[in-house]
Structure formats: structure tokens, C-alpha cells
Amino acid sequence: MPSHRRNLIVSSYTLTIRIWIIRIDCIMSGFAPINPKPFLQDLTGKDVVVRLKWGKTEYKGVLISVDSYMNLQLDSTVEYIDGENKGALGEIMIRCNNVLWVSAAGGDEEKMEE
């Protein structure tokens, strides 16, 4: 392959990478990704809200532990479906692949209880 053609391919590849980086920067502006493992470790012993992927099910409780797969163990757990309190469950384990998001509890509990 001639060197000028190889340089053109490399230049095109570099330009494509730069365009993708710019697109990612534009998409992610205002969004700061957080490494989930340290985030979850920091939440251990605190009140959290866990939203499941399936339906509109949320659990609010104290995060007891997180394992290497990011399975969650909660205590003093209350179940909410479609924002309606369905009752206390106590200690539960949530498998990692069911979790949509985890958040520190604070301010959002009022929305769930209404």
C-alpha cells in the first residue's frame, strides 16, 4: 500500500476518533460517571433507595453489604410498587442483575410515600 494512502487512512481514523470524543463530551456534559464499587462501599450502613429494572419497584432500607458482583443486602427494607408502600420486608438480598439504579435516600422518600 502506498504511504500517502496509508497516511490518509490513519488521518481518517484519527479524525473519526476525534469526532467520537467530541460527541461523547457533548453527550456527557453535565454528567459525571461514578465508579460503582467505591460508591456502593461509601453507602454501606446508610439509607438507600434501590430501583429494580422490572416494573416500578423500589426498595428503601439500610445497605448492609455489597459483594464483588454488586449484589446488595438491605435491612429494615420497605417495598414500594408504583410509589405505593406495600409493607416492610426486613432483611433482603437483591441480585445484581435486577438493579436499575441505587441512590442515597434523601428527599425522594416523600415522593414514594405520596
Secondary structure as GFF3:
##gff-version 3
##sequence-region A 1 114
A	DSSP	alpha_helix	3	28	.	.	.	ID=ss1
A	DSSP	alpha_helix	36	43	.	.	.	ID=ss2
A	DSSP	beta_strand	47	52	.	.	.	ID=ss3
A	DSSP	beta_strand	57	66	.	.	.	ID=ss4
A	DSSP	beta_strand	72	81	.	.	.	ID=ss5
A	DSSP	beta_strand	84	94	.	.	.	ID=ss6
A	DSSP	three_ten_helix	96	98	.	.	.	ID=ss7
A	DSSP	beta_strand	99	104	.	.	.	ID=ss8
A	DSSP	alpha_helix	109	113	.	.	.	ID=ss9
###
